[in-house]
Amino acid sequence: MKLPLCRLKDLPDRGTRGFDLGADADPREIFLYREGACVFAYENSCPHLGSPLEFMPDRFLAPDGQHFLCSTHGALFRLDDGHCVSGPCQGQALAQLAVEVAADGRVLLVGED
């Protein structure tokens, strides 16, 4: 299955956007990061404490724009693979999800029911 999330044009280049996919009893949050025509998807859960990364809705990037930032304890994660390069979870990584951009410009989460 493929779950449509948004259109590529609605995701700013070198920008992020969060999505709440879960139901009340089963919350699930993810976020997307776009770099040109490439889109990366991650679970919105820090590997250290399981807390959401963003400090405000859709704000996942560190001030330098070069890493994702965990607002709970300041861990920094690489944009292209979610690997933690600084902080208490150094060496761990965000859970990456499969996404694709369809020919019509829709961003699809792959493997979802």
N, C-alpha and C positions, 0 to 999 in steps of 0.2 A: 504494500500500500504506500501511497504518497500523500502526504498531508500538505495542502497549500497554506503557506504562512503569510506571504505578502508579494508584492511585485518588486522586481529589482529596482525599478525607478523610485520606489518609495523608501528605499534603504540608502541613506547618503553614503557616497564613496568615502572610505576610511571612517565610517561611522557604525554605530551599534543600535540594536533595537531588541527589547525584551518581549517575550511572549509567555503567557500563562496558559498552559495546555491541560492542566489537571482539573479534576472535579474537586468538590469540597473535601471529600474524605481522602483523596489521592492527589494532593497538589504537585504540580510539575512545572517548573519554570526553566526556560531555555533562553538563549540570546544568540543573535546573528551579528556577524561582523562582515562588512563588505570591503573588498579591495579591488577596485576595477570591476571586472566581470566575475571575479571569484568571491564566493560567499562561504564563510566558515560558521559552523553551529556548535554551541557548547551547552551543557547543563549549567544552569545558574546556581552552582553550588561549589564553594571553596573546598578543596580536598582536606584542608586542615580542620575546620569546624562544621562544614556543611552549610554555612551561612551564605545568603545571596551576596553576590559581588558588588552590585551597584549601590551608590550612595543616594542617587535620585533616579527616577524612572529613565531607562534607556541610556544611563551614563556608566559605562563599563570601562572606559579608557582612563589611563593615568594622565596627568596634566601634559606630559610630553607627547602623548598620542602614539607612543611606541610599544606600549604594553597594556594588558588588562590589569586593573587594580582591584584588589579585594578591599573594600572599605572597612571591614572589620579589623584587620590587623596589618594592612599595607603590603601584602604579598603581590608580587608582579609576575605576570604570565605572558609568554610569547603569544603574538597574535596568530601565527600560522599553525601552531600545534597545541597551544594551551599549556605548555610546559612551564612550571614555576621556576623562575631564575633568581628570586629573592624573597625571603620571608620564611615563616616557620614551616611551610610545606615545600621548601626547596627540593627539587628532584621529583616531585609528584606532578600531576597534570590534571587539568580540567577534563571532564569526560566529553570527548568530541563526538558529534553526531553527523550522520551522512545527510547532505543536502545536495540538490541539483537545481540549476536554473533551466527551466523549460524553454522551448523555442519561442513561446509567447510571452516570456519575461517573468513568469511566476516562479517564486522561490519555493521549492518543495522539500519537506522533510521526508527522507526516504526510510522505509521500513516501519512506518507507523500505521497502526490499525485505525 
